């Protein structure tokens, strides 16, 4: 048997993901931006107040409730045009410390939004006390993983009056959720007349 003295040709590693065309992989990478300051959610006073009123009524001072704000996104501004309440989408199985949106309800909502051209803007839900952080369950059960998506937490099951500074305002970034300080919420959640 003859020994080969030929060296293997050096090649660059192929970093392309199998099954995804290189052009798609490049364009997807271009759309992923580093985490920046949160944009703004613009919501009319009637939609904002109706959301809080519906959450408080559904919570009935004993259970969590939730809604999903949808609308349009232009640059850093997201404009809420509608709200979908979990209990109108499915039996949300709400309890004192949790609620659930079924996979069937999520996909039905995604189909509705795809047909209308609207986008998911924020999830808003209630907590039983004044703690408005995201629980590990909240962090895992996200309805949208888009960078810039928001998750708002309203204290005391949404009982009125609700002050903007009492709401937990969390923004999905490239490295997880980031909470906006209470003193800055009014810069990111703009209630229009």
mmCIF file of the C-alpha atoms, coordinates in Angstrom:
data_MODEL
# 
_entry.id   MODEL 
# 
loop_
_atom_site.group_PDB 
_atom_site.id 
_atom_site.type_symbol 
_atom_site.label_atom_id 
_atom_site.label_alt_id 
_atom_site.label_comp_id 
_atom_site.label_asym_id 
_atom_site.label_entity_id 
_atom_site.label_seq_id 
_atom_site.pdbx_PDB_ins_code 
_atom_site.Cartn_x 
_atom_site.Cartn_y 
_atom_site.Cartn_z 
_atom_site.occupancy 
_atom_site.B_iso_or_equiv 
_atom_site.pdbx_formal_charge 
_atom_site.auth_seq_id 
_atom_site.auth_comp_id 
_atom_site.auth_asym_id 
_atom_site.auth_atom_id 
_atom_site.pdbx_PDB_model_num 
ATOM 1   C CA . UNK A 1 1   ? 0.000   0.000  0.000  1.00 0.00 ? 1   UNK A CA 1 
ATOM 2   C CA . UNK A 1 2   ? 1.341   3.361  -1.011 1.00 0.00 ? 2   UNK A CA 1 
ATOM 3   C CA . UNK A 1 3   ? 1.483   6.199  1.516  1.00 0.00 ? 3   UNK A CA 1 
ATOM 4   C CA . UNK A 1 4   ? -0.239  9.386  0.476  1.00 0.00 ? 4   UNK A CA 1 
ATOM 5   C CA . UNK A 1 5   ? 1.809   12.511 0.896  1.00 0.00 ? 5   UNK A CA 1 
ATOM 6   C CA . UNK A 1 6   ? -0.980  14.738 -0.316 1.00 0.00 ? 6   UNK A CA 1 
ATOM 7   C CA . UNK A 1 7   ? -2.358  17.167 2.318  1.00 0.00 ? 7   UNK A CA 1 
ATOM 8   C CA . UNK A 1 8   ? -6.079  17.743 2.710  1.00 0.00 ? 8   UNK A CA 1 
ATOM 9   C CA . UNK A 1 9   ? -7.207  21.021 1.226  1.00 0.00 ? 9   UNK A CA 1 
ATOM 10  C CA . UNK A 1 10  ? -8.019  23.571 3.954  1.00 0.00 ? 10  UNK A CA 1 
ATOM 11  C CA . UNK A 1 11  ? -11.579 24.815 3.770  1.00 0.00 ? 11  UNK A CA 1 
ATOM 12  C CA . UNK A 1 12  ? -13.583 27.310 5.720  1.00 0.00 ? 12  UNK A CA 1 
ATOM 13  C CA . UNK A 1 13  ? -16.191 25.759 8.011  1.00 0.00 ? 13  UNK A CA 1 
ATOM 14  C CA . UNK A 1 14  ? -19.731 25.797 6.672  1.00 0.00 ? 14  UNK A CA 1 
ATOM 15  C CA . UNK A 1 15  ? -21.770 27.757 9.193  1.00 0.00 ? 15  UNK A CA 1 
ATOM 16  C CA . UNK A 1 16  ? -24.947 27.453 7.155  1.00 0.00 ? 16  UNK A CA 1 
ATOM 17  C CA . UNK A 1 17  ? -27.839 25.820 8.987  1.00 0.00 ? 17  UNK A CA 1 
ATOM 18  C CA . UNK A 1 18  ? -28.869 22.652 7.135  1.00 0.00 ? 18  UNK A CA 1 
ATOM 19  C CA . UNK A 1 19  ? -32.196 23.057 5.374  1.00 0.00 ? 19  UNK A CA 1 
ATOM 20  C CA . UNK A 1 20  ? -32.199 26.856 5.393  1.00 0.00 ? 20  UNK A CA 1 
ATOM 21  C CA . UNK A 1 21  ? -31.052 28.551 2.188  1.00 0.00 ? 21  UNK A CA 1 
ATOM 22  C CA . UNK A 1 22  ? -28.038 30.791 2.716  1.00 0.00 ? 22  UNK A CA 1 
ATOM 23  C CA . UNK A 1 23  ? -29.964 33.860 1.516  1.00 0.00 ? 23  UNK A CA 1 
ATOM 24  C CA . UNK A 1 24  ? -32.650 33.296 4.162  1.00 0.00 ? 24  UNK A CA 1 
ATOM 25  C CA . UNK A 1 25  ? -30.052 32.754 6.881  1.00 0.00 ? 25  UNK A CA 1 
ATOM 26  C CA . UNK A 1 26  ? -28.310 36.013 5.974  1.00 0.00 ? 26  UNK A CA 1 
ATOM 27  C CA . UNK A 1 27  ? -31.497 38.047 5.759  1.00 0.00 ? 27  UNK A CA 1 
ATOM 28  C CA . UNK A 1 28  ? -32.750 36.632 9.073  1.00 0.00 ? 28  UNK A CA 1 
ATOM 29  C CA . UNK A 1 29  ? -29.464 37.585 10.743 1.00 0.00 ? 29  UNK A CA 1 
ATOM 30  C CA . UNK A 1 30  ? -29.741 41.107 9.398  1.00 0.00 ? 30  UNK A CA 1 
ATOM 31  C CA . UNK A 1 31  ? -33.146 41.497 11.065 1.00 0.00 ? 31  UNK A CA 1 
ATOM 32  C CA . UNK A 1 32  ? -31.866 40.544 14.497 1.00 0.00 ? 32  UNK A CA 1 
ATOM 33  C CA . UNK A 1 33  ? -30.773 43.709 16.185 1.00 0.00 ? 33  UNK A CA 1 
ATOM 34  C CA . UNK A 1 34  ? -28.958 44.047 19.512 1.00 0.00 ? 34  UNK A CA 1 
ATOM 35  C CA . UNK A 1 35  ? -31.018 44.967 22.544 1.00 0.00 ? 35  UNK A CA 1 
ATOM 36  C CA . UNK A 1 36  ? -31.736 48.664 22.644 1.00 0.00 ? 36  UNK A CA 1 
ATOM 37  C CA . UNK A 1 37  ? -33.983 50.945 24.634 1.00 0.00 ? 37  UNK A CA 1 
ATOM 38  C CA . UNK A 1 38  ? -37.615 49.868 24.557 1.00 0.00 ? 38  UNK A CA 1 
ATOM 39  C CA . UNK A 1 39  ? -39.877 51.515 22.041 1.00 0.00 ? 39  UNK A CA 1 
ATOM 40  C CA . UNK A 1 40  ? -43.261 53.000 22.794 1.00 0.00 ? 40  UNK A CA 1 
ATOM 41  C CA . UNK A 1 41  ? -46.724 51.521 23.046 1.00 0.00 ? 41  UNK A CA 1 
ATOM 42  C CA . UNK A 1 42  ? -49.384 53.988 21.943 1.00 0.00 ? 42  UNK A CA 1 
ATOM 43  C CA . UNK A 1 43  ? -52.871 53.108 23.191 1.00 0.00 ? 43  UNK A CA 1 
ATOM 44  C CA . UNK A 1 44  ? -56.079 55.112 23.211 1.00 0.00 ? 44  UNK A CA 1 
ATOM 45  C CA . UNK A 1 45  ? -57.589 55.893 26.588 1.00 0.00 ? 45  UNK A CA 1 
ATOM 46  C CA . UNK A 1 46  ? -60.816 53.970 25.737 1.00 0.00 ? 46  UNK A CA 1 
ATOM 47  C CA . UNK A 1 47  ? -58.887 50.756 24.887 1.00 0.00 ? 47  UNK A CA 1 
ATOM 48  C CA . UNK A 1 48  ? -56.603 51.139 27.913 1.00 0.00 ? 48  UNK A CA 1 
ATOM 49  C CA . UNK A 1 49  ? -59.486 51.732 30.330 1.00 0.00 ? 49  UNK A CA 1 
ATOM 50  C CA . UNK A 1 50  ? -61.602 48.956 28.778 1.00 0.00 ? 50  UNK A CA 1 
ATOM 51  C CA . UNK A 1 51  ? -58.671 46.555 29.149 1.00 0.00 ? 51  UNK A CA 1 
ATOM 52  C CA . UNK A 1 52  ? -58.205 47.382 32.836 1.00 0.00 ? 52  UNK A CA 1 
ATOM 53  C CA . UNK A 1 53  ? -61.952 47.241 33.479 1.00 0.00 ? 53  UNK A CA 1 
ATOM 54  C CA . UNK A 1 54  ? -62.293 43.822 31.785 1.00 0.00 ? 54  UNK A CA 1 
ATOM 55  C CA . UNK A 1 55  ? -59.264 42.431 33.623 1.00 0.00 ? 55  UNK A CA 1 
ATOM 56  C CA . UNK A 1 56  ? -60.600 43.614 36.984 1.00 0.00 ? 56  UNK A CA 1 
ATOM 57  C CA . UNK A 1 57  ? -64.078 42.222 36.260 1.00 0.00 ? 57  UNK A CA 1 
ATOM 58  C CA . UNK A 1 58  ? -62.723 38.841 35.147 1.00 0.00 ? 58  UNK A CA 1 
ATOM 59  C CA . UNK A 1 59  ? -60.316 38.685 38.097 1.00 0.00 ? 59  UNK A CA 1 
ATOM 60  C CA . UNK A 1 60  ? -63.199 39.366 40.503 1.00 0.00 ? 60  UNK A CA 1 
ATOM 61  C CA . UNK A 1 61  ? -60.592 39.971 43.249 1.00 0.00 ? 61  UNK A CA 1 
ATOM 62  C CA . UNK A 1 62  ? -59.653 36.276 43.420 1.00 0.00 ? 62  UNK A CA 1 
ATOM 63  C CA . UNK A 1 63  ? -58.086 35.086 40.119 1.00 0.00 ? 63  UNK A CA 1 
ATOM 64  C CA . UNK A 1 64  ? -55.575 36.182 37.532 1.00 0.00 ? 64  UNK A CA 1 
ATOM 65  C CA . UNK A 1 65  ? -56.817 37.436 34.175 1.00 0.00 ? 65  UNK A CA 1 
ATOM 66  C CA . UNK A 1 66  ? -55.050 38.468 30.986 1.00 0.00 ? 66  UNK A CA 1 
ATOM 67  C CA . UNK A 1 67  ? -55.376 40.125 27.625 1.00 0.00 ? 67  UNK A CA 1 
ATOM 68  C CA . UNK A 1 68  ? -53.297 40.552 24.513 1.00 0.00 ? 68  UNK A CA 1 
ATOM 69  C CA . UNK A 1 69  ? -52.853 43.932 22.855 1.00 0.00 ? 69  UNK A CA 1 
ATOM 70  C CA . UNK A 1 70  ? -52.545 43.800 19.076 1.00 0.00 ? 70  UNK A CA 1 
ATOM 71  C CA . UNK A 1 71  ? -52.063 46.478 16.468 1.00 0.00 ? 71  UNK A CA 1 
ATOM 72  C CA . UNK A 1 72  ? -49.503 47.948 14.122 1.00 0.00 ? 72  UNK A CA 1 
ATOM 73  C CA . UNK A 1 73  ? -45.776 48.478 14.489 1.00 0.00 ? 73  UNK A CA 1 
ATOM 74  C CA . UNK A 1 74  ? -43.865 51.268 12.776 1.00 0.00 ? 74  UNK A CA 1 
ATOM 75  C CA . UNK A 1 75  ? -40.243 51.736 13.756 1.00 0.00 ? 75  UNK A CA 1 
ATOM 76  C CA . UNK A 1 76  ? -40.069 51.948 17.553 1.00 0.00 ? 76  UNK A CA 1 
ATOM 77  C CA . UNK A 1 77  ? -43.780 52.724 17.943 1.00 0.00 ? 77  UNK A CA 1 
ATOM 78  C CA . UNK A 1 78  ? -46.446 50.066 18.420 1.00 0.00 ? 78  UNK A CA 1 
ATOM 79  C CA . UNK A 1 79  ? -50.044 51.286 18.197 1.00 0.00 ? 79  UNK A CA 1 
ATOM 80  C CA . UNK A 1 80  ? -52.681 49.178 19.944 1.00 0.00 ? 80  UNK A CA 1 
ATOM 81  C CA . UNK A 1 81  ? -55.869 48.812 17.923 1.00 0.00 ? 81  UNK A CA 1 
ATOM 82  C CA . UNK A 1 82  ? -57.559 45.935 19.765 1.00 0.00 ? 82  UNK A CA 1 
ATOM 83  C CA . UNK A 1 83  ? -57.421 43.681 22.800 1.00 0.00 ? 83  UNK A CA 1 
ATOM 84  C CA . UNK A 1 84  ? -58.083 39.944 22.956 1.00 0.00 ? 84  UNK A CA 1 
ATOM 85  C CA . UNK A 1 85  ? -58.937 38.681 26.429 1.00 0.00 ? 85  UNK A CA 1 
ATOM 86  C CA . UNK A 1 86  ? -57.772 35.200 27.353 1.00 0.00 ? 86  UNK A CA 1 
ATOM 87  C CA . UNK A 1 87  ? -61.185 34.150 28.651 1.00 0.00 ? 87  UNK A CA 1 
ATOM 88  C CA . UNK A 1 88  ? -62.793 35.127 25.339 1.00 0.00 ? 88  UNK A CA 1 
ATOM 89  C CA . UNK A 1 89  ? -60.280 33.004 23.413 1.00 0.00 ? 89  UNK A CA 1 
ATOM 90  C CA . UNK A 1 90  ? -60.641 29.849 25.537 1.00 0.00 ? 90  UNK A CA 1 
ATOM 91  C CA . UNK A 1 91  ? -61.294 28.545 29.035 1.00 0.00 ? 91  UNK A CA 1 
ATOM 92  C CA . UNK A 1 92  ? -58.233 30.163 30.621 1.00 0.00 ? 92  UNK A CA 1 
ATOM 93  C CA . UNK A 1 93  ? -58.407 27.947 33.744 1.00 0.00 ? 93  UNK A CA 1 
ATOM 94  C CA . UNK A 1 94  ? -57.661 30.968 35.895 1.00 0.00 ? 94  UNK A CA 1 
ATOM 95  C CA . UNK A 1 95  ? -56.771 30.560 39.545 1.00 0.00 ? 95  UNK A CA 1 
ATOM 96  C CA . UNK A 1 96  ? -55.420 32.807 42.264 1.00 0.00 ? 96  UNK A CA 1 
ATOM 97  C CA . UNK A 1 97  ? -51.865 32.536 40.926 1.00 0.00 ? 97  UNK A CA 1 
ATOM 98  C CA . UNK A 1 98  ? -52.104 31.412 37.321 1.00 0.00 ? 98  UNK A CA 1 
ATOM 99  C CA . UNK A 1 99  ? -54.036 31.194 34.091 1.00 0.00 ? 99  UNK A CA 1 
ATOM 100 C CA . UNK A 1 100 ? -53.495 29.503 30.770 1.00 0.00 ? 100 UNK A CA 1 
ATOM 101 C CA . UNK A 1 101 ? -53.996 30.229 27.102 1.00 0.00 ? 101 UNK A CA 1 
ATOM 102 C CA . UNK A 1 102 ? -54.306 26.919 25.257 1.00 0.00 ? 102 UNK A CA 1 
ATOM 103 C CA . UNK A 1 103 ? -52.134 26.151 22.248 1.00 0.00 ? 103 UNK A CA 1 
ATOM 104 C CA . UNK A 1 104 ? -55.301 25.912 20.128 1.00 0.00 ? 104 UNK A CA 1 
ATOM 105 C CA . UNK A 1 105 ? -56.325 29.423 21.199 1.00 0.00 ? 105 UNK A CA 1 
ATOM 106 C CA . UNK A 1 106 ? -52.828 30.784 20.491 1.00 0.00 ? 106 UNK A CA 1 
ATOM 107 C CA . UNK A 1 107 ? -52.759 29.353 16.980 1.00 0.00 ? 107 UNK A CA 1 
ATOM 108 C CA . UNK A 1 108 ? -56.299 30.545 16.253 1.00 0.00 ? 108 UNK A CA 1 
ATOM 109 C CA . UNK A 1 109 ? -55.193 34.043 17.324 1.00 0.00 ? 109 UNK A CA 1 
ATOM 110 C CA . UNK A 1 110 ? -52.048 33.817 15.176 1.00 0.00 ? 110 UNK A CA 1 
ATOM 111 C CA . UNK A 1 111 ? -54.191 32.890 12.138 1.00 0.00 ? 111 UNK A CA 1 
ATOM 112 C CA . UNK A 1 112 ? -56.572 35.790 12.826 1.00 0.00 ? 112 UNK A CA 1 
ATOM 113 C CA . UNK A 1 113 ? -53.682 38.239 13.106 1.00 0.00 ? 113 UNK A CA 1 
ATOM 114 C CA . UNK A 1 114 ? -51.975 36.898 9.976  1.00 0.00 ? 114 UNK A CA 1 
ATOM 115 C CA . UNK A 1 115 ? -55.200 37.393 8.006  1.00 0.00 ? 115 UNK A CA 1 
ATOM 116 C CA . UNK A 1 116 ? -55.670 40.944 9.322  1.00 0.00 ? 116 UNK A CA 1 
ATOM 117 C CA . UNK A 1 117 ? -52.029 42.047 9.152  1.00 0.00 ? 117 UNK A CA 1 
ATOM 118 C CA . UNK A 1 118 ? -52.025 43.018 12.839 1.00 0.00 ? 118 UNK A CA 1 
ATOM 119 C CA . UNK A 1 119 ? -49.122 42.208 15.165 1.00 0.00 ? 119 UNK A CA 1 
ATOM 120 C CA . UNK A 1 120 ? -48.795 41.048 18.762 1.00 0.00 ? 120 UNK A CA 1 
ATOM 121 C CA . UNK A 1 121 ? -47.761 44.074 20.837 1.00 0.00 ? 121 UNK A CA 1 
ATOM 122 C CA . UNK A 1 122 ? -48.090 43.141 24.500 1.00 0.00 ? 122 UNK A CA 1 
ATOM 123 C CA . UNK A 1 123 ? -49.491 40.712 26.994 1.00 0.00 ? 123 UNK A CA 1 
ATOM 124 C CA . UNK A 1 124 ? -51.150 42.347 29.995 1.00 0.00 ? 124 UNK A CA 1 
ATOM 125 C CA . UNK A 1 125 ? -52.153 40.311 33.032 1.00 0.00 ? 125 UNK A CA 1 
ATOM 126 C CA . UNK A 1 126 ? -52.993 40.688 36.690 1.00 0.00 ? 126 UNK A CA 1 
ATOM 127 C CA . UNK A 1 127 ? -51.209 39.582 39.851 1.00 0.00 ? 127 UNK A CA 1 
ATOM 128 C CA . UNK A 1 128 ? -52.836 39.206 43.284 1.00 0.00 ? 128 UNK A CA 1 
ATOM 129 C CA . UNK A 1 129 ? -50.678 41.697 45.184 1.00 0.00 ? 129 UNK A CA 1 
ATOM 130 C CA . UNK A 1 130 ? -48.316 44.597 44.524 1.00 0.00 ? 130 UNK A CA 1 
ATOM 131 C CA . UNK A 1 131 ? -45.480 42.387 43.210 1.00 0.00 ? 131 UNK A CA 1 
ATOM 132 C CA . UNK A 1 132 ? -45.448 43.019 39.436 1.00 0.00 ? 132 UNK A CA 1 
ATOM 133 C CA . UNK A 1 133 ? -42.356 41.126 38.363 1.00 0.00 ? 133 UNK A CA 1 
ATOM 134 C CA . UNK A 1 134 ? -42.497 38.232 35.917 1.00 0.00 ? 134 UNK A CA 1 
ATOM 135 C CA . UNK A 1 135 ? -42.687 34.847 37.557 1.00 0.00 ? 135 UNK A CA 1 
ATOM 136 C CA . UNK A 1 136 ? -40.692 31.972 36.059 1.00 0.00 ? 136 UNK A CA 1 
ATOM 137 C CA . UNK A 1 137 ? -43.990 30.709 34.609 1.00 0.00 ? 137 UNK A CA 1 
ATOM 138 C CA . UNK A 1 138 ? -44.665 34.137 33.048 1.00 0.00 ? 138 UNK A CA 1 
ATOM 139 C CA . UNK A 1 139 ? -41.185 34.113 31.493 1.00 0.00 ? 139 UNK A CA 1 
ATOM 140 C CA . UNK A 1 140 ? -41.598 30.620 30.044 1.00 0.00 ? 140 UNK A CA 1 
ATOM 141 C CA . UNK A 1 141 ? -45.183 30.947 28.811 1.00 0.00 ? 141 UNK A CA 1 
ATOM 142 C CA . UNK A 1 142 ? -44.664 33.851 26.494 1.00 0.00 ? 142 UNK A CA 1 
ATOM 143 C CA . UNK A 1 143 ? -47.066 34.309 23.625 1.00 0.00 ? 143 UNK A CA 1 
ATOM 144 C CA . UNK A 1 144 ? -44.411 36.041 21.526 1.00 0.00 ? 144 UNK A CA 1 
ATOM 145 C CA . UNK A 1 145 ? -40.614 35.841 21.583 1.00 0.00 ? 145 UNK A CA 1 
ATOM 146 C CA . UNK A 1 146 ? -40.050 38.864 19.319 1.00 0.00 ? 146 UNK A CA 1 
ATOM 147 C CA . UNK A 1 147 ? -37.459 41.290 20.628 1.00 0.00 ? 147 UNK A CA 1 
ATOM 148 C CA . UNK A 1 148 ? -39.384 44.361 21.751 1.00 0.00 ? 148 UNK A CA 1 
ATOM 149 C CA . UNK A 1 149 ? -42.532 42.429 22.742 1.00 0.00 ? 149 UNK A CA 1 
ATOM 150 C CA . UNK A 1 150 ? -43.869 43.661 26.094 1.00 0.00 ? 150 UNK A CA 1 
ATOM 151 C CA . UNK A 1 151 ? -45.404 41.959 29.083 1.00 0.00 ? 151 UNK A CA 1 
ATOM 152 C CA . UNK A 1 152 ? -47.296 44.164 31.535 1.00 0.00 ? 152 UNK A CA 1 
ATOM 153 C CA . UNK A 1 153 ? -48.357 43.128 35.022 1.00 0.00 ? 153 UNK A CA 1 
ATOM 154 C CA . UNK A 1 154 ? -51.179 44.938 36.818 1.00 0.00 ? 154 UNK A CA 1 
ATOM 155 C CA . UNK A 1 155 ? -51.235 44.611 40.644 1.00 0.00 ? 155 UNK A CA 1 
ATOM 156 C CA . UNK A 1 156 ? -54.138 43.724 42.934 1.00 0.00 ? 156 UNK A CA 1 
ATOM 157 C CA . UNK A 1 157 ? -56.050 41.851 40.210 1.00 0.00 ? 157 UNK A CA 1 
ATOM 158 C CA . UNK A 1 158 ? -56.555 45.148 38.401 1.00 0.00 ? 158 UNK A CA 1 
ATOM 159 C CA . UNK A 1 159 ? -58.652 46.828 41.096 1.00 0.00 ? 159 UNK A CA 1 
ATOM 160 C CA . UNK A 1 160 ? -59.084 50.522 40.411 1.00 0.00 ? 160 UNK A CA 1 
ATOM 161 C CA . UNK A 1 161 ? -57.483 52.968 40.542 1.00 0.00 ? 161 UNK A CA 1 
ATOM 162 C CA . UNK A 1 162 ? -54.420 51.665 38.678 1.00 0.00 ? 162 UNK A CA 1 
ATOM 163 C CA . UNK A 1 163 ? -51.469 54.041 38.550 1.00 0.00 ? 163 UNK A CA 1 
ATOM 164 C CA . UNK A 1 164 ? -49.089 53.670 35.593 1.00 0.00 ? 164 UNK A CA 1 
ATOM 165 C CA . UNK A 1 165 ? -46.132 53.599 37.972 1.00 0.00 ? 165 UNK A CA 1 
ATOM 166 C CA . UNK A 1 166 ? -47.620 50.555 39.770 1.00 0.00 ? 166 UNK A CA 1 
ATOM 167 C CA . UNK A 1 167 ? -47.614 48.423 36.610 1.00 0.00 ? 167 UNK A CA 1 
ATOM 168 C CA . UNK A 1 168 ? -44.736 46.061 35.899 1.00 0.00 ? 168 UNK A CA 1 
ATOM 169 C CA . UNK A 1 169 ? -43.554 46.880 32.358 1.00 0.00 ? 169 UNK A CA 1 
ATOM 170 C CA . UNK A 1 170 ? -41.229 44.229 30.915 1.00 0.00 ? 170 UNK A CA 1 
ATOM 171 C CA . UNK A 1 171 ? -39.599 44.193 27.480 1.00 0.00 ? 171 UNK A CA 1 
ATOM 172 C CA . UNK A 1 172 ? -38.302 41.116 25.678 1.00 0.00 ? 172 UNK A CA 1 
ATOM 173 C CA . UNK A 1 173 ? -34.681 41.715 24.723 1.00 0.00 ? 173 UNK A CA 1 
ATOM 174 C CA . UNK A 1 174 ? -32.047 39.615 23.013 1.00 0.00 ? 174 UNK A CA 1 
ATOM 175 C CA . UNK A 1 175 ? -30.972 38.201 26.377 1.00 0.00 ? 175 UNK A CA 1 
ATOM 176 C CA . UNK A 1 176 ? -34.307 37.784 28.174 1.00 0.00 ? 176 UNK A CA 1 
ATOM 177 C CA . UNK A 1 177 ? -36.794 40.075 29.853 1.00 0.00 ? 177 UNK A CA 1 
ATOM 178 C CA . UNK A 1 178 ? -35.876 43.531 31.111 1.00 0.00 ? 178 UNK A CA 1 
ATOM 179 C CA . UNK A 1 179 ? -38.047 45.563 33.464 1.00 0.00 ? 179 UNK A CA 1 
ATOM 180 C CA . UNK A 1 180 ? -38.550 49.247 32.756 1.00 0.00 ? 180 UNK A CA 1 
ATOM 181 C CA . UNK A 1 181 ? -38.181 51.332 35.950 1.00 0.00 ? 181 UNK A CA 1 
ATOM 182 C CA . UNK A 1 182 ? -41.482 52.710 37.274 1.00 0.00 ? 182 UNK A CA 1 
ATOM 183 C CA . UNK A 1 183 ? -40.259 56.266 36.760 1.00 0.00 ? 183 UNK A CA 1 
ATOM 184 C CA . UNK A 1 184 ? -39.857 55.600 33.004 1.00 0.00 ? 184 UNK A CA 1 
ATOM 185 C CA . UNK A 1 185 ? -43.106 53.744 32.228 1.00 0.00 ? 185 UNK A CA 1 
ATOM 186 C CA . UNK A 1 186 ? -44.883 56.911 31.072 1.00 0.00 ? 186 UNK A CA 1 
ATOM 187 C CA . UNK A 1 187 ? -42.188 57.292 28.360 1.00 0.00 ? 187 UNK A CA 1 
ATOM 188 C CA . UNK A 1 188 ? -42.963 53.820 26.985 1.00 0.00 ? 188 UNK A CA 1 
ATOM 189 C CA . UNK A 1 189 ? -46.706 53.484 27.535 1.00 0.00 ? 189 UNK A CA 1 
ATOM 190 C CA . UNK A 1 190 ? -48.380 56.496 25.947 1.00 0.00 ? 190 UNK A CA 1 
ATOM 191 C CA . UNK A 1 191 ? -52.115 56.833 26.528 1.00 0.00 ? 191 UNK A CA 1 
ATOM 192 C CA . UNK A 1 192 ? -53.671 58.966 23.803 1.00 0.00 ? 192 UNK A CA 1 
ATOM 193 C CA . UNK A 1 193 ? -56.993 60.774 23.958 1.00 0.00 ? 193 UNK A CA 1 
# 
